[in-house]
Amino acid sequence: MKKLVAMLAAAFMVMFLAGCGSGSKTGGNAGSQAPSTGEASGEKDQLKIALLLPGPINDMGWNASAYEGLKQAEEKYGASVAYVENVAQSDMEENFRGFALQGYDLIIGHGFQFGDAAMKVASQFPNVKFVVTSSNISQQPNVASVNIDNEMQGFVMGAVAALLTKSGTVGAIGGEQIPPIIGSVEGFEKGAKYINPDVKVLTAYTGNFNDVNKAKETALAMIAQGADIIMANANQAGLGSIQACQEKGVLAIGSNMDQNPIAPDTVVVSVIKSVPVLISYVVDLIYNNQFEAKFYNLGVKEGAVYLSPWHGFENKIPQEVKDRVASIMKDLEEGRLDIQQYK
């Protein structure tokens, strides 16, 4: 079992980091002098962007994808970019302040946990733009928040599950019980009920993003209760859910990235949440002088939530199912489907 988990994790890492540029590891503190950061090479530009990350850029998920977005912004605009990894709660203010003192135009705190620190420091640097991701704060003229609609992503996954289940029971596993993950799991249930009000939806949380065995045990318990298709939004822990589905011959739905390469005969499709699009969206606003101190919520319309190919399942899934999924994506893109009306 350990060997299989290791193989899955390796495949997951190769798949995800294929699109990420390289960068030196950094410390967890920018300080008030020269930031202890990884800084991309290339010509300097007036636009200077700093990214504060709660974890490492090689985590195969939340932090790595934000770093990828930063690299894309560097390439697109020739911006001078820097980042700090593994920023602890106690160091957030100091890192924001350090980059502001260095003259950075845009400082992004990647995660709702950066909100309080951003608000406090922003009032001291009115000419610097501060953005917090996965949050809805915006109480200063130079602070905005941007979010990928986790509930929308979950809704699509739930709809797919309800369309494909033969047993009438589907499952959704979250990692930590934090707002983005809760939104994804709740959205999954809404999407499943949108397709079939009588479908049975099993939900559970592992409590963290690293416990592969806990996710596997949770998925196995759901399968024992009749679930024949399961989604896990739990970063690395989610590998355990995919492994359980693979062993028991049931389907899995990938989340956040295209997870089919991990288990090609198990992951039927993935609903991707593009953090690089989120980062690029914010940088575009700054570059084009369109920044507003408000909450931006990105979804299918902005390309922040999208469906992967069906890969090896392309000819196995009924065309009417694929057409229905495509129709749901189109309705979400054009605003004809309001997921808030479904429970």
GIBELMO-V210346 format. One record per residue. N is the residue number from 1. RES is the residue in three letters. SS is DSSP state (2 for helix, 1 for strand, 0 for the rest). Layout:
n,res,ss
N,RES,SS
N,RES,SS
//
This chain:
n,res,ss
1,MET,0
2,LYS,2
3,LYS,2
4,LEU,2
5,VAL,2
6,ALA,2
7,MET,2
8,LEU,2
9,ALA,2
10,ALA,2
11,ALA,2
12,PHE,2
13,MET,2
14,VAL,2
15,MET,2
16,PHE,2
17,LEU,2
18,ALA,0
19,GLY,0
20,CYS,0
21,GLY,0
22,SER,0
23,GLY,0
24,SER,0
25,LYS,0
26,THR,0
27,GLY,0
28,GLY,0
29,ASN,0
30,ALA,0
31,GLY,0
32,SER,0
33,GLN,0
34,ALA,0
35,PRO,0
36,SER,0
37,THR,0
38,GLY,1
39,GLU,1
40,ALA,0
41,SER,0
42,GLY,0
43,GLU,0
44,LYS,0
45,ASP,0
46,GLN,0
47,LEU,0
48,LYS,1
49,ILE,1
50,ALA,1
51,LEU,1
52,LEU,1
53,LEU,1
54,PRO,0
55,GLY,0
56,PRO,0
57,ILE,0
58,ASN,0
59,ASP,0
60,MET,0
61,GLY,0
62,TRP,2
63,ASN,2
64,ALA,2
65,SER,2
66,ALA,2
67,TYR,2
68,GLU,2
69,GLY,2
70,LEU,2
71,LYS,2
72,GLN,2
73,ALA,2
74,GLU,2
75,GLU,2
76,LYS,2
77,TYR,2
78,GLY,0
79,ALA,0
80,SER,1
81,VAL,1
82,ALA,1
83,TYR,1
84,VAL,1
85,GLU,0
86,ASN,0
87,VAL,0
88,ALA,0
89,GLN,2
90,SER,2
91,ASP,2
92,MET,2
93,GLU,2
94,GLU,2
95,ASN,2
96,PHE,2
97,ARG,2
98,GLY,2
99,PHE,2
100,ALA,2
101,LEU,2
102,GLN,0
103,GLY,0
104,TYR,0
105,ASP,0
106,LEU,1
107,ILE,1
108,ILE,1
109,GLY,1
110,HIS,1
111,GLY,0
112,PHE,2
113,GLN,2
114,PHE,2
115,GLY,2
116,ASP,2
117,ALA,2
118,ALA,2
119,MET,2
120,LYS,2
121,VAL,2
122,ALA,2
123,SER,0
124,GLN,0
125,PHE,0
126,PRO,0
127,ASN,0
128,VAL,0
129,LYS,1
130,PHE,1
131,VAL,1
132,VAL,1
133,THR,1
134,SER,0
135,SER,0
136,ASN,0
137,ILE,0
138,SER,0
139,GLN,0
140,GLN,0
141,PRO,0
142,ASN,0
143,VAL,1
144,ALA,1
145,SER,1
146,VAL,1
147,ASN,1
148,ILE,1
149,ASP,0
150,ASN,2
151,GLU,2
152,MET,2
153,GLN,2
154,GLY,2
155,PHE,2
156,VAL,2
157,MET,2
158,GLY,2
159,ALA,2
160,VAL,2
161,ALA,2
162,ALA,2
163,LEU,2
164,LEU,2
165,THR,0
166,LYS,0
167,SER,0
168,GLY,0
169,THR,1
170,VAL,1
171,GLY,1
172,ALA,1
173,ILE,1
174,GLY,1
175,GLY,0
176,GLU,0
177,GLN,0
178,ILE,0
179,PRO,2
180,PRO,2
181,ILE,2
182,ILE,2
183,GLY,2
184,SER,2
185,VAL,2
186,GLU,2
187,GLY,2
188,PHE,2
189,GLU,2
190,LYS,2
191,GLY,2
192,ALA,2
193,LYS,2
194,TYR,2
195,ILE,2
196,ASN,0
197,PRO,0
198,ASP,0
199,VAL,0
200,LYS,1
201,VAL,1
202,LEU,1
203,THR,1
204,ALA,1
205,TYR,1
206,THR,0
207,GLY,0
208,ASN,0
209,PHE,0
210,ASN,0
211,ASP,0
212,VAL,2
213,ASN,2
214,LYS,2
215,ALA,2
216,LYS,2
217,GLU,2
218,THR,2
219,ALA,2
220,LEU,2
221,ALA,2
222,MET,2
223,ILE,2
224,ALA,2
225,GLN,0
226,GLY,0
227,ALA,0
228,ASP,0
229,ILE,1
230,ILE,1
231,MET,1
232,ALA,1
233,ASN,1
234,ALA,0
235,ASN,2
236,GLN,2
237,ALA,2
238,GLY,2
239,LEU,2
240,GLY,2
241,SER,2
242,ILE,2
243,GLN,2
244,ALA,2
245,CYS,2
246,GLN,2
247,GLU,2
248,LYS,2
249,GLY,0
250,VAL,0
251,LEU,1
252,ALA,1
253,ILE,1
254,GLY,1
255,SER,1
256,ASN,1
257,MET,0
258,ASP,0
259,GLN,0
260,ASN,2
261,PRO,2
262,ILE,2
263,ALA,0
264,PRO,0
265,ASP,0
266,THR,0
267,VAL,1
268,VAL,1
269,VAL,1
270,SER,1
271,VAL,1
272,ILE,1
273,LYS,1
274,SER,0
275,VAL,2
276,PRO,2
277,VAL,2
278,LEU,2
279,ILE,2
280,SER,2
281,TYR,2
282,VAL,2
283,VAL,2
284,ASP,2
285,LEU,2
286,ILE,2
287,TYR,2
288,ASN,0
289,ASN,0
290,GLN,0
291,PHE,0
292,GLU,0
293,ALA,0
294,LYS,0
295,PHE,1
296,TYR,1
297,ASN,1
298,LEU,1
299,GLY,0
300,VAL,0
301,LYS,0
302,GLU,0
303,GLY,0
304,ALA,0
305,VAL,1
306,TYR,1
307,LEU,1
308,SER,0
309,PRO,0
310,TRP,0
311,HIS,2
312,GLY,2
313,PHE,2
314,GLU,0
315,ASN,0
316,LYS,0
317,ILE,0
318,PRO,0
319,GLN,2
320,GLU,2
321,VAL,2
322,LYS,2
323,ASP,2
324,ARG,2
325,VAL,2
326,ALA,2
327,SER,2
328,ILE,2
329,MET,2
330,LYS,2
331,ASP,2
332,LEU,2
333,GLU,2
334,GLU,0
335,GLY,0
336,ARG,0
337,LEU,0
338,ASP,0
339,ILE,2
340,GLN,2
341,GLN,2
342,TYR,0
343,LYS,0
//
